[in-house]
Amino acid sequence: MTWQVVLGLLMMASMIGVIFIGFPISFTLLFIALVFGSLGLGHDLTFNLAYLQIWGTMKDDILPAVPLFIFMGFMTEQAGLMERLFLALRNMLAPVRGALYLAVILTATIFAMATGIVGAAVTVLGIMAGPIMIKAGYDARLSAGAIAAGGTLGILIPPSVMLVVMGPTMGVPVNFLYAAAFGPGFLLAALYAIYCLARSYFNPSLGPAVPMEERVTDIKIILRELVIGVLPLTGLIAFTLGTILMGLATATEAASCGAAGATLLALLYGKLTPKALKNAAIGTMVTSSMVLFLAVASNVFGAVFTKLGASDLIANTLLNVPLPDTGKLLLIMLFLFILGWPFEWPAIILVFLPICLPVVQKLDLGLSKPELMLWFGALVAVNLQTAFLSPPVAMSAYYLKNVVPQWSLGTIYRGMFEFMFIQIICLALLIMWPEIALWFPRAMR
């Protein structure tokens, strides 16, 4: 082991330690990359690497889709489509035990296809469903878990911003990665719904049906709300995702159309006020800046880390672990699962995932290389969704606590833990049956 490799390992350890202290990830990555690169490679080579990585990131034709999809999500939220969708589903499902759980999960699933913004989804769901669930006597822990878990579906179900970032990192076309994520995303949503309905069926006190006096019995009103609340949003989703999956438009082109369509819907619903437009623009700038700056910083960090030779050492060590190839895959999944507890998804996708990719590419799991990468991308996406449901980061808990102060943080955490185990079950099913992720990409070829 050369001194440069040792320096690279110290570089990784320093990065993890400094981030744990609480320093911003992006600035930490850049600073540590420049310092350790200058020590191990020299100033000239380090700054040349930084220049090439920054220029290469700027030329990426996929990353411009990030702010466009984020704006689409914020504008859809400002248009009030989520509230209409939830109320329509609540009225339709009113006689069913656990109706509000099911309405939350279905609303979150549909809305996830219009926005990949977890914070916005959890917040709006909490504002809408939280007080109604409390008034209806629903179990606080199960309610909090359903809202937090449902809101995080946006990280997995296309047009997920995480998948847009993951595609170039893995060298996988975004449209095929989207297709691979649909099966696991809908499976996970179905498992959430089945779990909530089953518990409400066997213990009606956890989720009683909506009282008769609060139900809307006029079928015309229910159908009208479904048409107004569901059809426009469905049309926007079908147009945006359909053009990507059919190869008619790139992710960036479809995202621009989706952003324009969401703005048009906000106008038609009478919600396109200067304040709404300002809120959507500011939210887009803040979120996009964080993701894109982290993409630049992580590329510089990764280039220096690889040049020092530490990346090859870690990859070779993993390959030489005395386990079958399936065991090595499970070891990588465990590694990413543990990283999801203290780190958010951008750091894992942009910093740690590239270290694992050389190992995965050499595994013999009975799949061609393109299908192996698609399957692995779907596994990572399901795995990283736990980052929003597992402490100490668990941002979903803080989003929900801010809008539903009646629920303690402990109650919210306990509710999220139940749904995190469902995610682990979904991950296990996906490992055992890769076809869950691969059937749609195969159908597209």
MINU-847824 format. One record per residue (C-alpha): x, y, z. Coordinates in steps of 0.25 Angstrom, whole numbers, padded with zeros to 4 digits, always signed. Layout:
XYZ ...
REM end
This chain:
+0000+0000+0000 +0006+0013-0004 +0006+0026+0004 -0003+0032-0007 -0014+0021-0004 -0012+0023+0011 -0014+0038+0008 -0027+0035+0000 -0033+0026+0012 -0030+0038+0022 -0037+0047+0012 -0049+0038+0012 -0049+0037+0028 -0047+0052+0029 -0059+0055+0020 -0068+0046+0028 -0063+0051+0041 -0065+0066+0037 -0079+0064+0032 -0083+0056+0045 -0078+0069+0052 -0088+0077+0044 -0081+0084+0033 -0088+0086+0020 -0085+0074+0011 -0082+0082-0002 -0072+0091+0004 -0066+0080+0012 -0064+0071-0001 -0057+0082-0009 -0048+0087+0003 -0043+0073+0006 -0042+0069-0008 -0033+0081-0011 -0025+0080+0002 -0022+0065+0001 -0020+0065-0014 -0010+0076-0013 -0002+0068-0003 -0003+0055-0011 -0003+0059-0025 +0002+0073-0025 -0005+0086-0028 -0005+0086-0043 -0011+0072-0045 -0021+0075-0034 -0026+0088-0040 -0026+0082-0054 -0035+0070-0049 -0044+0080-0042 -0045+0088-0055 -0048+0076-0064 -0059+0071-0054 -0066+0084-0052 -0066+0086-0067 -0071+0072-0070 -0082+0074-0060 -0086+0087-0067 -0087+0080-0080 -0096+0069-0075 -0109+0069-0083 -0117+0062-0072 -0114+0071-0060 -0122+0083-0065 -0135+0074-0063 -0132+0075-0048 -0137+0089-0046 -0148+0087-0056 -0154+0075-0049 -0152+0082-0036 -0160+0094-0041 -0171+0085-0047 -0172+0079-0033 -0173+0092-0026 -0183+0098-0036 -0192+0086-0035 -0192+0088-0020 -0195+0102-0021 -0207+0099-0031 -0213+0091-0019 -0215+0078-0027 -0211+0070-0015 -0222+0075-0006 -0232+0073-0017 -0227+0059-0020 -0227+0055-0005 -0241+0060-0002 -0246+0053-0015 -0240+0040-0010 -0245+0042+0004 -0259+0044-0001 -0259+0032-0010 -0253+0022+0001 -0261+0027+0013 -0268+0014+0016 -0255+0006+0016 -0247+0003+0029 -0234+0011+0029 -0240+0020+0018 -0231+0031+0022 -0218+0023+0022 -0222+0018+0008 -0225+0032+0003 -0211+0037+0008 -0204+0025+0001 -0211+0027-0012 -0210+0042-0012 -0195+0041-0009 -0193+0030-0020 -0200+0039-0031 -0194+0052-0026 -0180+0045-0026 -0181+0044-0041 -0183+0059-0042 -0172+0063-0032 -0159+0056-0026 -0159+0066-0015 -0160+0059-0002 -0161+0071+0007 -0172+0077+0000 -0180+0064-0001 -0179+0060+0014 -0182+0075+0018 -0194+0076+0010 -0199+0062+0014 -0197+0066+0028 -0205+0079+0027 -0216+0072+0020 -0217+0058+0026 -0212+0060+0040 -0223+0068+0046 -0234+0060+0039 -0227+0047+0045 -0226+0053+0059 -0241+0057+0058 -0245+0043+0053 -0238+0036+0064 -0228+0029+0056 -0215+0023+0063 -0205+0034+0064 -0193+0025+0061 -0199+0018+0049 -0204+0031+0043 -0190+0038+0045 -0183+0026+0038 -0193+0026+0027 -0191+0040+0024 -0176+0040+0025 -0174+0027+0017 -0184+0031+0006 -0177+0045+0005 -0164+0038+0002 -0169+0031-0010 -0165+0043-0018 -0150+0039-0017 -0153+0025-0023 -0165+0027-0033 -0161+0035-0046 -0159+0046-0049 -0150+0045-0036 -0139+0055-0036 -0130+0045-0029 -0132+0036-0041 -0128+0047-0051 -0115+0049-0043 -0113+0034-0042 -0114+0032-0057 -0101+0039-0061 -0094+0034-0049 -0096+0020-0052 -0095+0022-0067 -0110+0017-0069 -0120+0024-0078 -0130+0032-0069 -0142+0027-0077 -0138+0012-0074 -0135+0015-0060 -0149+0021-0059 -0155+0009-0065 -0147+0000-0055 -0152+0008-0043 -0167+0007-0046 -0169-0007-0042 -0162-0006-0028 -0169+0008-0026 -0183+0002-0028 -0179-0011-0020 -0175-0002-0008 -0188+0006-0009 -0196-0006-0010 -0189-0012+0002 -0191+0001+0010 -0206+0000+0007 -0208-0014+0010 -0201-0013+0023 -0210-0001+0027 -0223-0007+0023 -0219-0021+0029 -0217-0014+0043 -0229-0006+0042 -0238-0018+0038 -0233-0027+0050 -0233-0015+0059 -0244-0005+0055 -0240+0005+0066 -0227+0008+0058 -0234+0013+0046 -0249+0014+0046 -0258+0017+0034 -0262+0032+0032 -0274+0035+0041 -0287+0035+0033 -0290+0050+0036 -0276+0053+0030 -0278+0045+0017 -0282+0051+0003 -0292+0042-0002 -0296+0049-0015 -0289+0041-0026 -0289+0053-0035 -0281+0061-0026 -0271+0050-0023 -0269+0048-0038 -0267+0063-0041 -0256+0064-0030 -0249+0052-0036 -0250+0058-0050 -0245+0071-0046 -0235+0066-0036 -0229+0054-0043 -0230+0056-0058 -0222+0069-0060 -0211+0063-0051 -0212+0050-0058 -0210+0056-0072 -0198+0064-0067 -0192+0052-0062 -0195+0043-0074 -0190+0054-0084 -0177+0057-0076 -0173+0042-0073 -0179+0036-0085 -0170+0044-0095 -0158+0040-0087 -0161+0025-0086 -0165+0025-0101 -0152+0032-0105 -0159+0043-0111 -0152+0054-0102 -0140+0054-0093 -0142+0056-0078 -0138+0071-0079 -0148+0073-0091 -0159+0066-0084 -0156+0073-0071 -0157+0087-0077 -0171+0083-0083 -0175+0077-0069 -0171+0090-0063 -0179+0098-0073 -0191+0089-0071 -0191+0090-0056 -0191+0105-0057 -0202+0105-0067 -0210+0096-0057 -0207+0106-0046 -0213+0117-0055 -0225+0109-0059 -0228+0106-0044 -0227+0121-0041 -0214+0118-0032 -0204+0125-0041 -0202+0137-0032 -0189+0145-0031 -0187+0140-0017 -0188+0125-0022 -0179+0128-0033 -0169+0134-0024 -0170+0122-0014 -0168+0112-0025 -0156+0120-0031 -0149+0121-0018 -0151+0107-0014 -0146+0102-0027 -0133+0111-0026 -0130+0106-0012 -0132+0091-0015 -0126+0092-0029 -0114+0099-0023 -0112+0089-0013 -0112+0077-0022 -0104+0083-0034 -0093+0089-0025 -0092+0075-0018 -0091+0069-0031 -0079+0078-0035 -0072+0076-0022 -0074+0061-0021 -0068+0059-0035 -0056+0067-0031 -0055+0059-0019 -0057+0046-0026 -0046+0049-0037 -0036+0052-0026 -0040+0040-0018 -0038+0031-0030 -0025+0037-0034 -0019+0035-0021 -0023+0020-0023 -0032+0018-0011 -0044+0015-0019 -0037+0003-0026 -0032-0002-0012 -0046-0002-0007 -0052-0009-0019 -0042-0020-0019 -0044-0022-0004 -0059-0024-0007 -0056-0033-0018 -0047-0042-0010 -0057-0043+0001 -0059-0059+0003 -0073-0058-0001 -0081-0063-0013 -0085-0051-0022 -0099-0051-0016 -0093-0049-0003 -0084-0038-0008 -0097-0031-0013 -0103-0032+0000 -0091-0026+0007 -0092-0014-0002 -0106-0013+0001 -0104-0013+0016 -0093-0003+0014 -0102+0007+0007 -0113+0004+0017 -0104+0008+0028 -0099+0020+0021 -0114+0024+0019 -0115+0027+0034 -0106+0038+0035 -0105+0043+0021 -0115+0048+0011 -0116+0042-0003 -0108+0053-0011 -0095+0049-0003 -0098+0034-0004 -0101+0035-0019 -0090+0044-0023 -0079+0040-0014 -0080+0026-0009 -0088+0019-0021 -0076+0021-0031 -0067+0013-0021 -0077+0001-0021 -0080+0001-0036 -0067-0005-0041 -0070-0017-0031 -0084-0018-0036 -0080-0019-0051 -0071-0031-0048 -0082-0039-0041 -0087-0051-0048 -0102-0051-0044 -0108-0057-0057 -0111-0043-0063 -0105-0036-0075 -0097-0023-0071 -0108-0013-0075 -0119-0021-0068 -0110-0023-0056 -0108-0007-0055 -0123-0005-0056 -0126-0015-0045 -0115-0010-0036 -0120+0005-0038 -0134+0000-0034 -0128-0007-0022 -0120+0006-0018 -0133+0014-0020 -0141+0006-0010 -0130+0005-0001 -0128+0020+0000 -0142+0023+0003 -0139+0018+0017 -0130+0030+0019 -0143+0038+0020 -0149+0029+0030 -0137+0025+0039 -0131+0034+0050 -0123+0043+0052 -0125+0050+0039 -0139+0045+0036 -0144+0058+0030 -0158+0053+0028 -0160+0053+0043 -0156+0068+0044 -0164+0072+0033 -0176+0065+0039 -0174+0070+0053 -0174+0084+0048 -0188+0083+0042 -0194+0073+0052 -0189+0078+0066 -0199+0069+0073 -0190+0057+0070 -0177+0055+0078 -0164+0053+0070 -0164+0039+0078 -0178+0035+0072 -0174+0039+0058 -0161+0031+0059 -0168+0019+0064 -0178+0020+0053 -0167+0021+0042 -0159+0009+0048 -0171+0000+0044 -0171+0005+0030 -0156+0004+0029 -0157-0011+0032 -0167-0011+0020 -0156-0005+0011 -0147-0016+0015 -0157-0026+0011 -0158-0019-0002 -0143-0019-0004 -0142-0034-0001 -0153-0037-0011 -0146-0029-0021 -0133-0036-0019 -0140-0050-0020 -0148-0046-0033 -0140-0036-0041 -0152-0037-0051 -0159-0027-0042 -0150-0016-0047 -0146-0022-0061 -0160-0025-0067 -0163-0011-0072 -0149-0008-0077 -0149-0021-0085 -0163-0017-0091 -0157-0004-0095 -0146-0010-0104 
REM end
